[in-house]
Amino acid sequence: MEQEINSELATLLGIDQMSESEKAVFLERTGNIIIDGAVGKLLMSLEPDQVAKIEAYVDAAPETTDIFEYFLKTYPDFQSIVEEEVANYQAEATEILS
């Protein structure tokens, strides 16, 4: 079922018509939108001192640090937040493009 939805979404968005480089750019932008939304939801669910710890970690982390991995390891609910954001994105895109 999920495979069907993903295939339909790819057709609706025109992904199947894109070149490989266009797909890469599109998927990077889409991923950033989803991650930004998930991080925003996570931050809204935390106490101010927890948010301050995240800000300090991000500020001190080298650019090569995988912040996404940090969120997954540190905040177990982050995975479900990301999955929810993906589902929301798919639903909105399908609604808009239908």
VOBATOR-619393 format. One line per 3 residues: number of its first residue (from 1); their letters; for each residue z, y, x of N, C-alpha, C, O. Coordinates in Angstrom, 3 decimals. Example, Ala and Ser with C-alpha at 12.3 -4.5 7.8 and 13.67 -1.06 7.14 Angstrom:
REM VOBATOR-619393
1 = as = 7.800,-5.690,13.190,7.800,-4.500,12.300,7.800,-3.300,13.200,8.465,-3.319,14.236  7.080,-2.250,12.850,7.140,-1.060,13.670,7.870,0.030,12.900,8.039,1.138,13.409
REM end
This chain:
REM VOBATOR-619393
1 = meq = 0.000,-1.193,0.827,0.000,0.000,0.000,0.000,1.262,0.875,-0.793,2.177,0.652  0.899,1.303,1.875,0.959,2.477,2.760,-0.357,2.643,3.507,-0.812,3.766,3.721  -0.967,1.535,3.902,-2.257,1.583,4.602,-3.315,2.219,3.703,-4.128,3.019,4.166
4 = ein = -3.303,1.862,2.411,-4.236,2.441,1.449,-4.042,3.944,1.319,-5.003,4.713,1.333  -2.776,4.352,1.190,-2.462,5.777,1.063,-2.927,6.530,2.298,-3.539,7.593,2.189  -2.635,5.977,3.485,-3.052,6.634,4.726,-4.565,6.740,4.818,-5.095,7.757,5.266
7 = sel = -5.255,5.697,4.398,-6.712,5.706,4.432,-7.269,6.750,3.468,-8.193,7.487,3.814  -6.708,6.816,2.258,-7.143,7.815,1.284,-6.858,9.225,1.789,-7.687,10.124,1.644  -5.687,9.410,2.380,-5.319,10.721,2.916,-6.276,11.126,4.033,-6.702,12.278,4.101
10 = atl = -6.609,10.185,4.900,-7.544,10.482,5.990,-8.898,10.911,5.433,-9.530,11.824,5.965  -9.339,10.260,4.374,-10.609,10.628,3.744,-10.511,12.006,3.105,-11.401,12.838,3.279  -9.419,12.251,2.356,-9.230,13.546,1.702,-9.208,14.695,2.709,-9.784,15.756,2.468
13 = lgi = -8.544,14.473,3.827,-8.421,15.521,4.841,-9.652,15.630,5.729,-9.770,16.561,6.526  -10.562,14.684,5.592,-11.766,14.698,6.400,-11.559,14.208,7.821,-12.392,14.449,8.695  -10.445,13.519,8.054,-10.143,13.034,9.403,-11.200,12.048,9.876,-11.575,12.040,11.048
16 = dqm = -11.673,11.223,8.961,-12.662,10.216,9.346,-14.000,10.824,9.756,-14.838,10.135,10.338  -14.213,12.116,9.459,-15.441,12.810,9.833,-15.303,13.585,11.151,-16.287,14.112,11.670  -14.081,13.649,11.685,-13.813,14.448,12.888,-14.154,13.685,14.158,-14.123,12.456,14.204
19 = ses = -14.480,14.464,15.191,-14.657,13.867,16.517,-13.273,13.491,17.048,-12.253,13.887,16.483  -13.249,12.739,18.116,-11.964,12.317,18.688,-11.128,13.512,19.137,-9.911,13.518,18.956  -11.766,14.517,19.717,-11.010,15.696,20.162,-10.489,16.491,18.970,-9.373,17.008,19.016
22 = eka = -11.279,16.596,17.905,-10.810,17.272,16.696,-9.640,16.522,16.056,-8.686,17.136,15.580  -9.722,15.197,16.048,-8.624,14.378,15.515,-7.342,14.617,16.307,-6.264,14.763,15.730  -7.466,14.657,17.621,-6.299,14.861,18.474,-5.633,16.204,18.180,-4.409,16.285,18.075
25 = vfl = -6.433,17.245,18.051,-5.903,18.583,17.749,-5.252,18.581,16.370,-4.149,19.099,16.200  -5.929,18.004,15.395,-5.400,17.946,14.031,-4.079,17.179,13.995,-3.112,17.634,13.385  -4.037,16.031,14.640,-2.822,15.220,14.618,-1.674,15.906,15.358,-0.516,15.782,14.957
28 = ert = -1.984,16.622,16.426,-0.939,17.362,17.135,-0.368,18.466,16.246,0.849,18.640,16.171  -1.233,19.198,15.583,-0.778,20.274,14.689,0.029,19.707,13.524,1.078,20.242,13.166  -0.465,18.636,12.947,0.235,17.999,11.827,1.594,17.484,12.281,2.596,17.661,11.587
31 = gni = 1.624,16.856,13.432,2.890,16.358,13.975,3.882,17.484,14.203,5.071,17.341,13.920  3.395,18.600,14.712,4.279,19.750,14.934,4.843,20.293,13.625,6.014,20.667,13.557  4.016,20.336,12.590,4.477,20.801,11.281,5.577,19.887,10.761,6.609,20.352,10.277
34 = iid = 5.349,18.598,10.864,6.325,17.613,10.369,7.613,17.682,11.179,8.702,17.686,10.605  7.505,17.735,12.488,8.699,17.784,13.339,9.469,19.086,13.117,10.698,19.078,13.046  8.753,20.195,13.009,9.435,21.474,12.744,10.225,21.408,11.438,11.361,21.876,11.372
37 = gav = 9.628,20.835,10.415,10.321,20.694,9.136,11.538,19.791,9.243,12.593,20.084,8.681  11.382,18.686,9.972,12.493,17.742,10.133,13.633,18.371,10.933,14.800,18.211,10.575  13.309,19.077,11.997,14.343,19.728,12.802,15.052,20.796,11.969,16.273,20.937,12.044
40 = gkl = 14.291,21.540,11.184,14.895,22.540,10.310,15.880,21.917,9.331,16.977,22.441,9.135  15.496,20.808,8.718,16.395,20.123,7.791,17.631,19.601,8.508,18.743,19.689,7.988  17.433,19.058,9.705,18.572,18.560,10.478,19.534,19.698,10.775,20.738,19.571,10.551
43 = lms = 19.014,20.800,11.272,19.865,21.936,11.626,20.629,22.475,10.425,21.782,22.887,10.552  19.995,22.473,9.273,20.662,22.961,8.067,21.796,22.034,7.625,22.709,22.458,6.917  21.734,20.772,8.042,22.759,19.816,7.635,23.952,19.779,8.593,24.950,19.110,8.327
46 = lep = 23.838,20.504,9.712,24.879,20.447,10.737,25.830,21.633,10.649,25.527,22.663,10.048  26.979,21.451,11.264,27.961,22.528,11.387,27.492,23.497,12.483,26.741,23.105,13.375  27.931,24.751,12.416,27.501,25.740,13.418,27.772,25.319,14.864,26.959,25.604,15.744
49 = dqv = 28.885,24.653,15.125,29.161,24.234,16.500,28.191,23.145,16.954,27.853,23.075,18.135  27.744,22.301,16.036,26.752,21.281,16.382,25.402,21.931,16.698,24.706,21.524,17.628  25.052,22.936,15.917,23.802,23.660,16.152,23.863,24.357,17.510,22.876,24.372,18.246
52 = aki = 25.010,24.930,17.840,25.183,25.593,19.133,25.009,24.597,20.280,24.430,24.934,21.312  25.507,23.375,20.103,25.335,22.337,21.135,23.864,21.993,21.321,23.398,21.820,22.447  23.141,21.896,20.218,21.703,21.607,20.303,20.985,22.739,21.027,20.164,22.495,21.911
55 = eay = 21.294,23.971,20.652,20.654,25.125,21.300,20.928,25.125,22.797,20.026,25.391,23.592  22.158,24.829,23.185,22.513,24.787,24.603,21.752,23.665,25.311,21.266,23.846,26.427  21.653,22.513,24.658,20.934,21.381,25.249,19.460,21.734,25.447,18.903,21.508,26.521
58 = vda = 18.836,22.282,24.421,17.413,22.621,24.491,17.170,23.693,25.550,16.198,23.616,26.301  18.043,24.683,25.611,17.893,25.745,26.611,18.013,25.223,28.038,17.325,25.706,28.937  18.884,24.241,28.247,19.139,23.719,29.588,18.192,22.582,29.983,18.065,22.263,31.165
61 = ape = 17.534,21.977,29.007,16.687,20.808,29.280,15.406,21.214,29.997,14.804,22.237,29.670  14.988,20.411,30.977,13.693,20.675,31.620,12.560,20.510,30.598,12.720,19.829,29.585  11.441,21.130,30.872,10.309,21.055,29.948,9.821,19.635,29.718,9.213,19.350,28.686
64 = ttd = 10.073,18.758,30.645,9.614,17.382,30.516,10.528,16.532,29.636,10.215,15.377,29.347  11.644,17.094,29.214,12.589,16.355,28.381,11.992,16.110,27.002,11.389,17.000,26.403  12.169,14.897,26.515,11.693,14.531,25.182,12.779,14.890,24.168,13.687,14.100,23.910
67 = ife = 12.677,16.072,23.607,13.671,16.566,22.661,13.691,15.691,21.405,14.750,15.443,20.829  12.528,15.234,20.997,12.436,14.353,19.824,13.289,13.105,20.042,14.034,12.693,19.153  13.177,12.516,21.213,13.968,11.321,21.553,15.466,11.646,21.539,16.279,10.836,21.094
70 = yfl = 15.815,12.815,22.021,17.212,13.259,22.009,17.744,13.309,20.574,18.843,12.827,20.299  16.968,13.890,19.669,17.395,13.958,18.272,17.558,12.564,17.679,18.523,12.307,16.960  16.628,11.665,17.973,16.711,10.302,17.443,17.959,9.574,17.938,18.612,8.861,17.176
73 = kty = 18.284,9.755,19.207,19.454,9.077,19.786,20.767,9.710,19.335,21.749,9.006,19.100  20.786,11.022,19.216,22.023,11.746,18.954,22.355,11.826,17.466,23.527,11.816,17.088  21.339,11.904,16.633,21.543,12.068,15.193,20.818,10.941,14.450,19.620,11.043,14.187
76 = pdf = 21.531,9.883,14.117,20.910,8.711,13.483,20.137,9.040,12.196,19.178,8.342,11.866  20.529,10.071,11.480,19.839,10.445,10.244,18.490,11.107,10.504,17.689,11.262,9.582  18.235,11.494,11.740,17.005,12.210,12.039,15.760,11.370,11.736,14.755,11.904,11.267
79 = qsi = 15.819,10.083,11.995,14.682,9.195,11.709,14.315,9.247,10.226,13.140,9.366,9.880  15.313,9.159,9.358,15.026,9.193,7.918,14.543,10.581,7.487,13.730,10.697,6.570  15.037,11.625,8.142,14.562,12.981,7.835,13.084,13.103,8.196,12.304,13.679,7.438
82 = vee = 12.698,12.565,9.345,11.291,12.606,9.769,10.428,11.813,8.785,9.361,12.272,8.379  10.892,10.630,8.408,10.137,9.816,7.461,9.966,10.539,6.122,8.906,10.471,5.500  11.010,11.223,5.693,10.940,11.996,4.453,9.925,13.128,4.584,9.158,13.387,3.657
85 = eva = 9.918,13.798,5.728,8.955,14.879,5.955,7.522,14.354,5.964,6.621,15.010,5.440  7.303,13.187,6.550,5.966,12.585,6.558,5.524,12.287,5.125,4.395,12.592,4.743  6.419,11.692,4.338,6.093,11.375,2.946,5.810,12.648,2.155,4.877,12.687,1.352
88 = nyq = 6.608,13.685,2.379,6.382,14.958,1.696,5.041,15.566,2.076,4.321,16.090,1.225  4.711,15.491,3.366,3.438,16.034,3.839,2.273,15.297,3.187,1.313,15.912,2.723  2.374,13.970,3.159,1.311,13.178,2.544,1.163,13.522,1.063,0.048,13.693,0.571
91 = aea = 2.287,13.623,0.356,2.246,13.924,-1.078,1.642,15.313,-1.330,0.812,15.481,-2.224  2.060,16.293,-0.545,1.527,17.648,-0.719,0.041,17.714,-0.398,-0.730,18.342,-1.123  -0.358,17.068,0.686,-1.778,17.082,1.062,-2.612,16.397,-0.008,-3.690,16.881,-0.356
94 = tei = -2.139,15.300,-0.525,-2.875,14.586,-1.567,-2.980,15.442,-2.816,-4.043,15.514,-3.432  -1.889,16.091,-3.195,-1.900,16.938,-4.381,-2.848,18.121,-4.218,-3.605,18.446,-5.132  -2.805,18.754,-3.072,-3.640,19.922,-2.824,-5.119,19.549,-2.795,-5.961,20.275,-3.323
97 = ls = -5.426,18.417,-2.176,-6.823,18.058,-1.968,-7.420,17.235,-3.098,-8.623,16.972,-3.102  -6.608,16.830,-4.044,-7.130,16.025,-5.163,-7.791,16.903,-6.204,-8.286,16.400,-7.212
REM end
